[in-house]
Amino acid sequence: MNSTSRHESEHHHRDLAGIQAVEKIQELVKKAETCFFCTSVDSGGSGSVRPMNALEVDQKGCIWFLSADDSHKNKEIAMDPMVQLHFQGDKHGEFLTLQGTATASHDKTRIAQLWKNIFRNWFTDGQDDPRITVIKFSPTYGYYWDIEHNAVVSGAKIMFGALTGQSLNDSVEGELVT
């Protein structure tokens, strides 16, 4: 085995579109649950990065969050709706980055559908708290890095590769178009 072939990996590129892209978004968001929510992406303004709990991914690939209407995040979205989300589902390689637009509303029906009692920590009046908003993130572009096998197999391959100097990467990555 020459030095070139020792470092080749089993890395695959697989772009996904339509329902396959939505299913990949749903799968990776469910594993991660929390993302980094980045605002003021296009304007270059003084946006922020903060962790947010993704509450649902719908059939169109839109991701739903709850937030306070007086938060910096909501103010930044009002000025520049372009947002990036970054998810990590597994330390061995389940990553997702999405770009898109975010909108905030006081849609009481949607808030009730997403509500969990733990949110009383932030909204003391419950789901009727006048400050509560629902944020809908609509992806326009995405990219993912995933593993072909489960985390145990992937972890074993990483360990074996580190010991032998061989690359046994079985990851797959690609663009997501919803």
TITI-898873 format. One record per residue: residue in one letter; residue number from 1; chain; x, y, z of N, C-alpha, C, O in turn. Coordinates in nm, 4 decimals. Atoms other than C-alpha are relative to their C-alpha. Layout:
! residues N
a  NUM  A  X  Y  Z  X  Y  Z  X  Y  Z  X  Y  Z
...
This chain:
! residues 178
m  1  A  0.0851  -0.1173  0.0000  0.0000  0.0000  0.0000  0.0897  0.1236  0.0000  0.1734  0.1391  0.0889
n  2  A  -0.0824  -0.1209  0.0028  0.1557  0.3308  -0.0999  -0.0601  0.1067  0.0891  -0.1736  0.0938  0.1349
s  3  A  0.0451  -0.1032  -0.0948  0.1265  0.6459  0.1086  -0.1230  0.0736  -0.0489  -0.2009  0.1238  0.0322
t  4  A  0.1185  -0.0688  0.0511  -0.1344  0.7960  -0.1236  -0.1262  -0.0784  0.0341  -0.2235  -0.0208  0.0830
s  5  A  0.1205  0.0780  -0.0242  -0.3805  0.5071  -0.0909  -0.0281  -0.0171  0.1488  -0.1433  -0.0370  0.1874
r  6  A  0.0228  0.0134  -0.1437  -0.3292  0.4839  0.2856  -0.0865  0.1132  0.0540  -0.1548  0.0955  0.1549
h  7  A  0.0719  -0.1162  -0.0522  -0.4861  0.8286  0.3267  -0.1293  0.0277  -0.0737  -0.2004  0.1227  -0.0409
e  8  A  0.1277  -0.0180  0.0670  -0.7748  0.7914  0.0856  -0.1105  -0.0432  0.0944  -0.0928  -0.1351  0.1744
s  9  A  0.1106  0.0350  -0.0886  -1.1074  0.7784  0.2591  -0.1175  -0.0519  -0.0812  -0.1198  -0.0433  -0.2040
e  10  A  0.1230  0.0473  0.0621  -1.4437  0.6259  0.1865  -0.1062  0.1087  0.0076  -0.2242  0.0794  0.0267
h  11  A  0.0866  -0.1162  -0.0112  -1.5957  0.9741  0.1908  -0.0904  0.0098  -0.1237  -0.0431  -0.0057  -0.2363
h  12  A  0.0965  -0.0067  0.1094  -1.9108  1.0160  -0.0218  -0.0670  0.1370  -0.0037  -0.0841  0.2026  0.0991
h  13  A  0.0753  -0.1246  0.0167  -2.0903  1.3185  -0.1619  -0.1380  -0.0372  -0.0526  -0.1502  -0.1040  -0.1553
r  14  A  0.1361  0.0322  0.0392  -2.4696  1.2931  -0.1818  -0.0890  0.1213  0.0263  -0.1261  0.1481  0.1406
d  15  A  0.0927  -0.1120  -0.0122  -2.6853  1.5994  -0.2491  -0.1421  -0.0559  0.0113  -0.1758  -0.1573  -0.0497
l  16  A  0.1382  0.0421  -0.0200  -3.0471  1.5696  -0.1389  -0.0936  0.1149  -0.0338  -0.0631  0.2309  -0.0060
a  17  A  0.0977  -0.1029  0.0349  -3.3526  1.7552  -0.2676  -0.1393  -0.0473  0.0409  -0.1630  -0.1661  0.0629
g  18  A  0.1400  0.0304  -0.0271  -3.7227  1.7739  -0.1903  -0.0213  -0.0736  0.1302  0.0325  -0.0350  0.2340
i  19  A  0.0373  0.0728  -0.1201  -3.8605  1.5202  0.0546  0.1216  -0.0649  0.0659  0.1263  -0.0760  0.1884
q  20  A  -0.1213  0.0590  -0.0583  -3.5186  1.3530  0.0990  0.0766  0.1045  0.0813  0.1301  0.0734  0.1877
a  21  A  -0.0672  -0.1076  -0.0740  -3.3695  1.6883  0.2046  -0.0745  0.0290  0.1296  -0.0122  0.0448  0.2346
v  22  A  0.0809  -0.0255  -0.1198  -3.6562  1.7500  0.4477  0.0192  -0.1122  0.1014  0.0334  -0.0856  0.2208
e  23  A  -0.0190  0.1124  -0.0916  -3.6176  1.4002  0.5947  0.1373  0.0045  0.0666  0.1491  -0.0288  0.1845
k  24  A  -0.1346  -0.0107  -0.0583  -3.2420  1.4559  0.6468  0.0019  0.1121  0.1041  0.0611  0.0965  0.2109
i  25  A  0.0087  -0.1103  -0.0966  -3.3137  1.7917  0.8167  -0.0725  -0.0488  0.1258  -0.0255  -0.0256  0.2372
q  26  A  0.0754  0.0504  -0.1147  -3.5747  1.6256  1.0399  0.0840  -0.0963  0.0835  0.0837  -0.0880  0.2063
e  27  A  -0.0825  0.0990  -0.0694  -3.3369  1.3399  1.1279  0.1104  0.0675  0.0820  0.1281  0.0363  0.1998
l  28  A  -0.1135  -0.0606  -0.0694  -3.0392  1.5597  1.2177  -0.0441  0.0987  0.1072  0.0199  0.1076  0.2120
v  29  A  0.0505  -0.0930  -0.1018  -3.2418  1.8257  1.4029  -0.0523  -0.0778  0.1204  -0.0310  -0.0364  0.2343
k  30  A  0.0516  0.0814  -0.1108  -3.4132  1.5556  1.6109  0.1140  -0.0505  0.0883  0.1020  -0.0517  0.2108
k  31  A  -0.1151  0.0481  -0.0763  -3.0732  1.4153  1.7132  0.0650  0.1118  0.0796  0.1022  0.0927  0.1954
a  32  A  -0.0711  -0.1110  -0.0645  -2.9234  1.7538  1.7959  -0.0874  0.0728  0.1017  -0.0406  0.1061  0.2105
e  33  A  0.0980  -0.0750  -0.0792  -3.2337  1.9263  1.9430  0.0339  0.1481  0.0125  -0.0540  0.2329  -0.0032
t  34  A  -0.0413  -0.1384  -0.0222  -3.0333  2.2448  2.0057  0.0935  0.0424  -0.1125  0.1703  -0.0382  -0.1651
c  35  A  -0.0876  -0.0520  0.1046  -2.8599  2.4663  1.7527  0.0590  0.1337  0.0442  0.0179  0.1924  0.1443
f  36  A  -0.0450  -0.1375  -0.0116  -2.6591  2.7828  1.7312  -0.0800  0.0795  -0.1009  -0.0777  0.0493  -0.2202
f  37  A  0.0896  -0.0840  0.0784  -2.8988  3.0470  1.5986  0.0731  0.1316  -0.0237  0.0950  0.2077  0.0705
c  38  A  -0.0849  -0.1153  0.0338  -2.7029  3.3217  1.4168  -0.0813  0.1033  -0.0772  -0.1398  0.0719  -0.1809
t  39  A  0.0767  -0.1070  0.0630  -2.8645  3.6540  1.3267  0.0922  0.1012  -0.0683  0.2142  0.0968  -0.0526
s  40  A  -0.0689  -0.1060  0.0749  -2.7648  3.9525  1.1073  0.1053  -0.0571  -0.0938  0.2174  -0.0070  -0.1021
v  41  A  -0.0909  0.0702  0.0895  -2.6069  3.7197  0.8539  0.0326  0.0850  -0.1228  0.1494  0.0981  -0.1593
d  42  A  -0.0223  -0.0765  0.1234  -2.6529  3.9386  0.5441  0.0450  0.1428  0.0244  0.1264  0.1957  -0.0512
s  43  A  -0.0253  -0.1423  -0.0203  -2.6341  4.2863  0.6927  0.1384  0.0279  0.0565  0.1853  0.1416  0.0528
g  44  A  -0.1305  -0.0217  -0.0610  -2.2996  4.2327  0.8626  -0.0102  0.0819  0.1271  0.0891  0.1355  0.1763
g  45  A  0.0227  -0.0787  -0.1210  -2.4530  4.4024  1.1630  0.0551  -0.0685  0.1231  0.1284  -0.1670  0.1143
s  46  A  -0.0509  0.0526  -0.1267  -2.3831  4.3345  1.5258  -0.0914  -0.1113  0.0503  -0.1389  -0.1078  0.1638
g  47  A  0.0844  0.1124  -0.0347  -2.5826  4.0125  1.5250  0.0621  -0.0864  0.1067  0.1728  -0.0599  0.1537
s  48  A  -0.0421  0.0846  -0.1104  -2.5488  3.7402  1.7792  -0.0102  -0.1463  -0.0378  -0.0763  -0.1838  -0.1346
v  49  A  0.0106  0.1453  0.0081  -2.5027  3.3684  1.8118  -0.0449  -0.0463  0.1373  0.0159  -0.0123  0.2388
r  50  A  0.0484  0.0503  -0.1277  -2.7033  3.1936  2.0787  -0.0566  -0.1389  -0.0197  -0.1044  -0.1718  -0.1282
p  51  A  0.0613  0.1322  0.0106  -2.8164  2.8393  2.1540  -0.1519  0.0128  0.0065  -0.2062  0.0918  0.0837
m  52  A  0.1466  0.0024  0.0021  -3.1815  2.7704  2.0758  -0.0455  -0.1444  -0.0132  0.0193  -0.2255  -0.0794
n  53  A  0.0591  0.1325  0.0070  -3.3980  2.4626  2.1192  -0.0964  -0.0045  -0.1184  -0.1960  0.0678  -0.1205
a  54  A  0.0892  0.0186  0.1151  -3.5541  2.3553  1.7882  -0.1164  -0.0870  0.0449  -0.0961  -0.2010  0.0867
l  55  A  0.1161  0.0699  -0.0546  -3.9074  2.2507  1.8794  -0.0661  -0.0938  -0.0996  -0.1254  -0.1944  -0.0607
e  56  A  0.0656  0.0830  0.1012  -4.0292  2.1065  1.5499  0.0594  0.0304  -0.1363  0.1011  0.1428  -0.1644
v  57  A  -0.0295  -0.0172  0.1420  -3.9374  2.0509  1.1870  -0.1241  -0.0483  -0.0735  -0.1637  -0.1640  -0.0596
d  58  A  0.1241  0.0385  0.0679  -4.2464  2.0517  0.9681  0.0285  -0.0709  -0.1325  0.1443  -0.0956  -0.1663
q  59  A  -0.0118  0.0777  0.1241  -4.3101  1.8708  0.6378  0.0653  0.0768  -0.1144  0.0989  0.0182  -0.2173
k  60  A  -0.0691  -0.0804  0.1016  -4.1574  2.1594  0.4394  0.1448  0.0269  0.0391  0.2181  0.0926  -0.0349
g  61  A  -0.1360  -0.0217  -0.0474  -3.8350  2.1573  0.6422  0.0160  0.1266  0.0817  0.1277  0.1616  0.1197
c  62  A  -0.0052  -0.1198  -0.0844  -3.9239  2.4733  0.8364  0.0202  -0.0421  0.1455  -0.0349  -0.1425  0.1907
i  63  A  -0.0309  0.0313  -0.1397  -3.7935  2.4779  1.1933  -0.0642  0.1060  0.0876  -0.0593  0.2250  0.0563
w  64  A  0.0789  -0.0881  -0.0866  -3.9970  2.6282  1.4777  0.0643  0.0147  0.1371  0.1143  -0.0818  0.1947
f  65  A  -0.0571  -0.0363  -0.1297  -3.8781  2.8029  1.7957  -0.0995  0.0894  0.0733  -0.1891  0.1469  0.0116
l  66  A  0.0724  -0.1005  -0.0778  -4.0339  3.0042  2.0790  0.1015  0.1013  0.0510  0.2156  0.0667  0.0816
s  67  A  -0.0894  -0.1083  -0.0409  -3.8861  3.3396  2.1797  -0.0824  0.1154  0.0566  -0.2027  0.1253  0.0323
a  68  A  0.0666  -0.1193  -0.0551  -3.9690  3.6600  2.3661  0.0055  0.1131  -0.1026  0.1074  0.1338  -0.1685
d  69  A  0.0043  -0.1080  0.0992  -4.0787  3.9536  2.1519  0.0943  0.1152  0.0315  0.1254  0.1947  -0.0572
d  70  A  -0.0930  -0.1072  -0.0363  -3.8449  4.1869  2.3444  0.1461  -0.0482  0.0009  0.2339  0.0222  0.0506
s  71  A  -0.1367  0.0535  0.0023  -3.5365  3.9677  2.2892  0.0816  0.0675  -0.1104  0.0265  0.1201  -0.2071
h  72  A  -0.0895  -0.0512  0.1048  -3.2331  4.0836  2.0905  -0.0213  -0.0774  -0.1296  -0.0192  -0.0196  -0.2383
k  73  A  0.0200  0.0859  0.1163  -3.2949  3.7905  1.8562  -0.1174  0.0480  -0.0839  -0.1052  0.0625  -0.2056
n  74  A  0.1179  -0.0459  0.0739  -3.6437  3.9091  1.7626  0.0238  0.1365  -0.0647  -0.0205  0.1610  -0.1769
k  75  A  -0.0312  -0.1315  0.0571  -3.5188  4.2654  1.7115  0.0926  -0.0135  -0.1201  0.0749  0.0557  -0.2204
e  76  A  -0.0940  0.0212  0.1107  -3.2338  4.1419  1.4902  -0.0696  -0.0630  -0.1200  -0.0396  -0.0274  -0.2340
i  77  A  0.0768  0.0615  0.1087  -3.4721  3.9251  1.2849  -0.0854  0.1052  -0.0707  -0.0979  0.1029  -0.1931
a  78  A  0.0822  -0.1060  0.0598  -3.6983  4.2282  1.2307  0.0838  0.0891  -0.0925  0.0338  0.1372  -0.1942
m  79  A  -0.0880  -0.0835  0.0820  -3.3995  4.4228  1.0911  0.0598  -0.0773  -0.1179  0.0793  -0.0209  -0.2256
d  80  A  -0.0632  0.0829  0.1025  -3.2479  4.1351  0.8905  -0.0478  -0.1433  0.0202  -0.0004  -0.2115  0.1111
p  81  A  0.0577  0.1322  -0.0211  -3.4469  3.8123  0.8484  0.0914  -0.1172  -0.0391  0.0556  -0.2325  -0.0147
m  82  A  -0.0915  0.1079  0.0379  -3.1469  3.6138  0.7113  0.0665  -0.0569  0.1256  0.1233  0.0167  0.2063
v  83  A  -0.0483  0.0690  -0.1191  -3.0403  3.3563  0.9706  0.0773  -0.1248  -0.0426  0.0491  -0.1842  -0.1467
q  84  A  -0.0689  0.1280  0.0166  -2.7972  3.0652  0.9927  -0.0226  -0.0828  0.1256  -0.0234  -0.0302  0.2369
l  85  A  0.0127  0.0942  -0.1104  -2.8508  2.7580  1.2092  0.1094  -0.1049  -0.0140  0.1374  -0.1520  -0.1242
h  86  A  -0.1054  0.1011  -0.0008  -2.5742  2.5157  1.3084  -0.0331  -0.1056  0.1046  -0.0472  -0.0745  0.2229
f  87  A  0.0352  0.1124  -0.0865  -2.6549  2.1723  1.4555  0.1152  -0.1005  0.0047  0.1858  -0.1196  -0.0943
q  88  A  -0.0921  0.1119  -0.0136  -2.4292  1.8959  1.5897  -0.0744  -0.1117  0.0706  -0.1088  -0.0999  0.1882
g  89  A  0.0767  0.1102  -0.0558  -2.6051  1.5649  1.6435  0.0851  -0.1035  0.0695  0.0369  -0.1750  0.1573
d  90  A  -0.0871  0.1036  -0.0542  -2.3055  1.3487  1.7284  0.1434  0.0479  -0.0104  0.1794  0.1155  -0.1068
k  91  A  -0.1379  -0.0481  0.0003  -1.9425  1.4110  1.8148  0.0835  -0.0624  -0.1109  0.1930  -0.0143  -0.1400
h  92  A  -0.0747  0.0662  0.1063  -1.8344  1.1757  1.5350  -0.0346  0.0494  -0.1392  0.0278  0.0050  -0.2356
g  93  A  0.0187  -0.0512  0.1343  -1.9841  1.3659  1.2464  -0.1386  0.0260  -0.0496  -0.1575  0.0318  -0.1711
e  94  A  0.1326  -0.0359  0.0474  -2.3533  1.4438  1.2334  -0.0177  0.1500  0.0192  -0.0503  0.1977  0.1279
f  95  A  0.0046  -0.1455  -0.0041  -2.3530  1.8123  1.1472  -0.0945  0.0504  -0.1079  -0.1115  -0.0124  -0.2124
l  96  A  0.0933  -0.0606  0.0939  -2.6017  2.0379  0.9727  0.0128  0.1503  0.0114  0.0107  0.2048  0.1218
t  97  A  0.0042  -0.1456  0.0013  -2.5799  2.4010  0.8703  -0.1078  0.0415  -0.0995  -0.1155  -0.0115  -0.2104
l  98  A  0.1104  -0.0474  0.0833  -2.8797  2.5839  0.7280  0.0031  0.1519  -0.0071  0.0350  0.2194  0.0907
q  99  A  0.0211  -0.1435  0.0171  -2.9310  2.9315  0.5873  -0.1442  0.0184  -0.0427  -0.2010  -0.0666  -0.1112
g  100  A  0.1376  -0.0257  0.0380  -3.2718  3.0870  0.5472  -0.0511  0.1268  0.0631  0.0255  0.2104  0.1109
t  101  A  0.0633  -0.1191  -0.0561  -3.5180  3.3455  0.6656  -0.0821  -0.0389  0.1222  -0.1379  -0.1483  0.1306
a  102  A  0.0767  0.0211  -0.1229  -3.6821  3.3780  1.0041  -0.1047  0.1094  0.0122  -0.0794  0.2257  -0.0190
t  103  A  0.1071  -0.0956  -0.0279  -4.0107  3.5438  1.0898  -0.0566  -0.0316  0.1379  -0.0671  -0.1478  0.1772
a  104  A  0.0584  0.0158  -0.1335  -4.1614  3.6007  1.4332  -0.1442  0.0494  -0.0023  -0.1762  0.1488  -0.0675
s  105  A  0.1403  -0.0418  -0.0095  -4.5319  3.6208  1.5124  -0.0561  -0.0398  0.1365  0.0056  -0.1155  0.2114
h  106  A  0.0711  0.0347  -0.1239  -4.7764  3.5988  1.8023  -0.1118  -0.1003  -0.0293  -0.2178  -0.0935  0.0330
d  107  A  0.0988  0.0990  0.0412  -4.9659  3.3086  1.6403  -0.0340  -0.0911  0.1185  0.0407  -0.1838  0.1496
k  108  A  0.0394  0.0720  -0.1226  -5.1513  3.1723  1.9462  -0.0222  -0.1489  -0.0250  0.0096  -0.2313  0.0607
t  109  A  0.0232  0.1409  0.0313  -5.2507  2.8475  1.7739  0.1323  -0.0748  -0.0092  0.1460  -0.1845  0.0449
r  110  A  -0.1305  0.0650  0.0170  -4.8905  2.7672  1.6788  0.0755  -0.0063  0.1333  0.1423  -0.1054  0.1629
i  111  A  -0.0631  -0.0012  -0.1325  -4.7631  2.8675  2.0238  -0.0563  -0.1143  0.0848  0.0192  -0.1857  0.1508
a  112  A  0.0640  0.1071  -0.0780  -5.0151  2.6291  2.1849  0.0474  -0.1379  -0.0466  0.0643  -0.2282  0.0354
q  113  A  -0.0460  0.1284  0.0537  -4.9002  2.3458  1.9548  0.1429  -0.0313  0.0455  0.1772  -0.1479  0.0650
l  114  A  -0.1405  0.0196  -0.0355  -4.5336  2.3977  2.0528  0.0258  0.0051  0.1506  0.1342  -0.0311  0.1964
w  115  A  -0.0176  -0.0279  -0.1427  -4.5889  2.4753  2.4224  0.0334  -0.1249  0.0813  -0.0239  -0.2318  0.0604
k  116  A  -0.0330  0.1005  -0.1016  -4.4266  2.2663  2.7002  0.0096  0.0750  0.1322  0.0507  0.1910  0.1343
n  117  A  0.0031  -0.0683  -0.1298  -4.4570  2.3462  3.0708  0.1362  0.0540  0.0437  0.1422  0.1493  0.1213
i  118  A  -0.1330  -0.0490  -0.0375  -4.0799  2.3907  3.1040  0.0213  0.1450  -0.0456  0.1047  0.2162  0.0103
f  119  A  -0.0154  -0.1369  0.0504  -4.1185  2.7157  2.9066  -0.0490  0.1046  0.0998  -0.0262  0.2239  0.0796
r  120  A  0.0423  -0.0945  -0.1047  -4.2770  2.8721  3.2187  0.1206  0.0671  0.0658  0.1067  0.1730  0.1269
n  121  A  -0.1224  -0.0630  -0.0521  -3.9159  2.9415  3.3244  0.0261  0.1336  -0.0684  0.0821  0.2244  -0.0071
w  122  A  -0.0231  -0.1233  0.0760  -3.9064  3.2112  3.0546  -0.1279  0.0805  -0.0181  -0.1238  0.2028  -0.0312
f  123  A  0.1293  -0.0663  0.0215  -4.2765  3.2893  3.0141  -0.0913  -0.0347  0.1172  -0.1662  -0.1323  0.1121
t  124  A  0.0657  0.0320  -0.1272  -4.4263  3.3036  3.3639  -0.1521  -0.0038  -0.0092  -0.2173  -0.0672  0.0738
d  125  A  0.1452  0.0043  0.0183  -4.7809  3.3625  3.2369  -0.0438  -0.1169  -0.0885  -0.1582  -0.1222  -0.1336
g  126  A  0.0338  0.1161  0.0824  -4.7666  3.0363  3.0419  -0.0128  0.0360  -0.1466  0.0411  0.1367  -0.1924
q  127  A  0.0117  -0.0220  0.1440  -4.8627  3.0113  2.6789  -0.0817  0.1239  -0.0352  -0.0870  0.1636  -0.1516
d  128  A  0.0720  -0.1253  0.0236  -5.0799  3.3216  2.7197  0.0851  0.1229  0.0323  0.0360  0.2355  0.0257
d  129  A  -0.0905  -0.1112  -0.0286  -4.7778  3.5349  2.8154  0.0033  0.0930  -0.1219  0.0268  0.0466  -0.2334
p  130  A  0.0054  -0.0919  0.1152  -4.8027  3.8483  2.5975  0.1353  0.0165  -0.0717  0.1382  0.0644  -0.1851
r  131  A  -0.1320  -0.0159  0.0615  -4.4240  3.8422  2.5276  0.0370  -0.1147  -0.0935  0.1292  -0.1012  -0.1740
i  132  A  -0.0412  0.1188  0.0737  -4.4161  3.4966  2.3700  -0.0298  0.0123  -0.1495  -0.1382  0.0536  -0.1908
t  133  A  0.0170  0.0050  0.1454  -4.3618  3.4661  1.9955  0.0459  -0.1356  -0.0502  0.1202  -0.2075  0.0166
v  134  A  -0.0460  0.1196  0.0689  -4.3156  3.1787  1.7582  0.0870  0.0473  -0.1165  0.0493  0.1370  -0.1919
i  135  A  -0.0892  -0.0312  0.1121  -4.0222  3.1949  1.5169  -0.0053  -0.1166  -0.0970  0.0130  -0.2324  -0.0595
k  136  A  -0.0005  0.0984  0.1081  -4.0524  3.0136  1.1864  0.1252  0.0246  -0.0835  0.1425  0.1322  -0.1408
f  137  A  -0.1206  -0.0073  0.0835  -3.7202  2.9459  1.0130  -0.0270  -0.0802  -0.1271  -0.0576  -0.1992  -0.1209
s  138  A  0.0208  0.0650  0.1296  -3.7564  2.8666  0.6414  0.1351  -0.0140  -0.0697  0.1936  0.0867  -0.1098
p  139  A  -0.1322  0.0168  0.0601  -3.4381  2.7137  0.4961  0.0001  0.0295  -0.1493  -0.0939  -0.0051  -0.2209
t  140  A  -0.0196  -0.0234  0.1423  -3.3122  2.8306  0.1587  0.1209  -0.0775  -0.0522  0.1326  -0.1011  -0.1725
y  141  A  -0.1186  0.0761  0.0363  -2.9834  2.6375  0.1601  0.0460  -0.0787  0.1219  0.0345  -0.0324  0.2354
g  142  A  -0.0532  0.0792  -0.1100  -2.8327  2.3620  0.3673  0.1135  -0.0883  -0.0446  0.1277  -0.1191  -0.1629
y  143  A  -0.1089  0.0934  0.0243  -2.5298  2.1400  0.3940  0.0111  -0.0900  0.1218  -0.0024  -0.0438  0.2351
y  144  A  -0.0081  0.0936  -0.1113  -2.4863  1.8288  0.6042  0.1250  -0.0866  -0.0118  0.1785  -0.1073  -0.1208
w  145  A  -0.1060  0.0989  -0.0111  -2.2107  1.5942  0.7168  -0.0573  -0.1084  0.0900  -0.1013  -0.0804  0.2015
d  146  A  0.0628  0.1089  -0.0740  -2.3303  1.2551  0.8331  0.0928  -0.1212  -0.0035  0.1912  -0.1227  -0.0774
i  147  A  -0.0763  0.1245  0.0016  -2.1927  0.9093  0.9074  -0.0876  -0.1093  -0.0580  -0.2090  -0.1100  -0.0374
e  148  A  0.0747  0.1075  0.0643  -2.2937  0.6000  0.7124  -0.0415  -0.1067  0.1011  -0.1480  -0.1669  0.0874
h  149  A  0.0279  0.1024  -0.0996  -2.2800  0.3672  1.0139  -0.0336  0.0665  0.1328  -0.0219  0.1883  0.1463
n  150  A  0.0341  -0.0592  -0.1296  -2.3890  0.4143  1.3732  0.1254  0.0536  0.0695  0.2373  0.0260  0.0261
a  151  A  -0.1102  -0.0671  -0.0695  -2.1719  0.6098  1.6174  0.1019  -0.0980  0.0567  0.2209  -0.0667  0.0606
v  152  A  -0.0929  0.0984  -0.0556  -2.0209  0.2946  1.7740  0.0958  -0.0483  -0.1094  0.2169  -0.0542  -0.0880
v  153  A  -0.0834  0.0447  0.1119  -1.8965  0.1669  1.4347  0.0912  0.1129  -0.0450  0.2103  0.0917  -0.0680
s  154  A  -0.0798  -0.1148  0.0418  -1.7808  0.5138  1.3354  0.1125  0.0275  0.0989  0.2264  0.0516  0.0587
g  155  A  -0.1011  -0.0229  -0.1033  -1.5985  0.5608  1.6659  0.1097  -0.1049  -0.0045  0.2273  -0.0727  0.0124
a  156  A  -0.0993  0.1072  0.0101  -1.4273  0.2228  1.6285  0.0894  0.0204  -0.1209  0.2102  -0.0022  -0.1130
k  157  A  -0.0801  -0.0253  0.1199  -1.3155  0.3111  1.2754  0.0974  0.1153  0.0220  0.2113  0.1098  -0.0244
i  158  A  -0.0881  -0.1137  -0.0298  -1.1733  0.6437  1.3972  0.1164  -0.0463  0.0868  0.2316  -0.0115  0.0609
m  159  A  -0.1048  0.0509  -0.0896  -0.9825  0.4678  1.6769  0.0975  -0.0900  -0.0763  0.2188  -0.0766  -0.0605
f  160  A  -0.0845  0.0898  0.0770  -0.8525  0.1957  1.4404  0.0863  0.0792  -0.0979  0.2052  0.0516  -0.1138
g  161  A  -0.0746  -0.0839  0.0934  -0.7522  0.4565  1.1846  0.1119  0.0759  0.0686  0.2208  0.0902  0.0130
a  162  A  -0.1025  -0.0734  -0.0751  -0.5638  0.6541  1.4482  0.1154  -0.0923  0.0384  0.2314  -0.0510  0.0380
l  163  A  -0.1037  0.0951  -0.0392  -0.3769  0.3419  1.5588  0.0829  -0.0492  -0.1186  0.2032  -0.0716  -0.1056
t  164  A  -0.0691  0.0583  0.1153  -0.2895  0.2175  1.2092  0.0495  0.1031  -0.1003  0.1299  0.0704  -0.1875
g  165  A  -0.0381  -0.1020  0.0961  -0.2490  0.5471  1.0239  -0.0808  -0.0064  -0.1285  -0.0486  0.0623  -0.2254
q  166  A  0.0861  0.0101  0.1169  -0.5213  0.4480  0.7765  -0.1255  0.0828  0.0215  -0.1782  0.0899  0.1325
s  167  A  0.1250  -0.0741  -0.0075  -0.8188  0.6666  0.6999  -0.1152  -0.0940  -0.0305  -0.1213  -0.1518  -0.1390
l  168  A  0.1170  0.0857  0.0172  -1.1405  0.4716  0.7452  -0.1276  0.0821  0.0102  -0.2283  0.0362  0.0640
n  169  A  0.1120  -0.0930  -0.0050  -1.3744  0.7663  0.7092  -0.1128  -0.0514  -0.0895  -0.0924  -0.0701  -0.2095
d  170  A  0.1140  0.0430  0.0800  -1.7185  0.6493  0.5956  -0.1105  0.1050  0.0034  -0.2292  0.0723  0.0063
s  171  A  0.0977  -0.1080  -0.0102  -1.8860  0.9878  0.6090  -0.0615  0.0314  -0.1357  -0.0082  -0.0044  -0.2407
v  172  A  0.0680  -0.0470  0.1188  -2.1277  1.1331  0.3605  -0.0383  0.1435  0.0244  -0.0743  0.1802  0.1362
e  173  A  0.0377  -0.1405  -0.0129  -2.1967  1.4989  0.2949  -0.0652  0.0457  -0.1278  -0.0486  -0.0168  -0.2325
g  174  A  0.0611  -0.0531  0.1203  -2.3979  1.7076  0.0545  -0.0881  0.1192  0.0278  -0.1154  0.1550  0.1423
e  175  A  0.0900  -0.1155  -0.0079  -2.6194  2.0025  -0.0190  -0.1430  -0.0479  0.0207  -0.1802  -0.1580  -0.0200
l  176  A  0.1415  0.0260  -0.0231  -2.9830  2.0137  0.0888  -0.0810  0.1096  -0.0663  -0.0592  0.2279  -0.0402
v  177  A  0.0877  -0.0961  0.0665  -3.2447  2.1809  -0.1294  -0.1421  -0.0436  0.0294  -0.1866  -0.1486  -0.0170
t  178  A  0.1365  0.0395  -0.0387  -3.5955  2.1798  0.0172  -0.1028  0.0404  -0.1018  -0.2216  0.0141  -0.0833
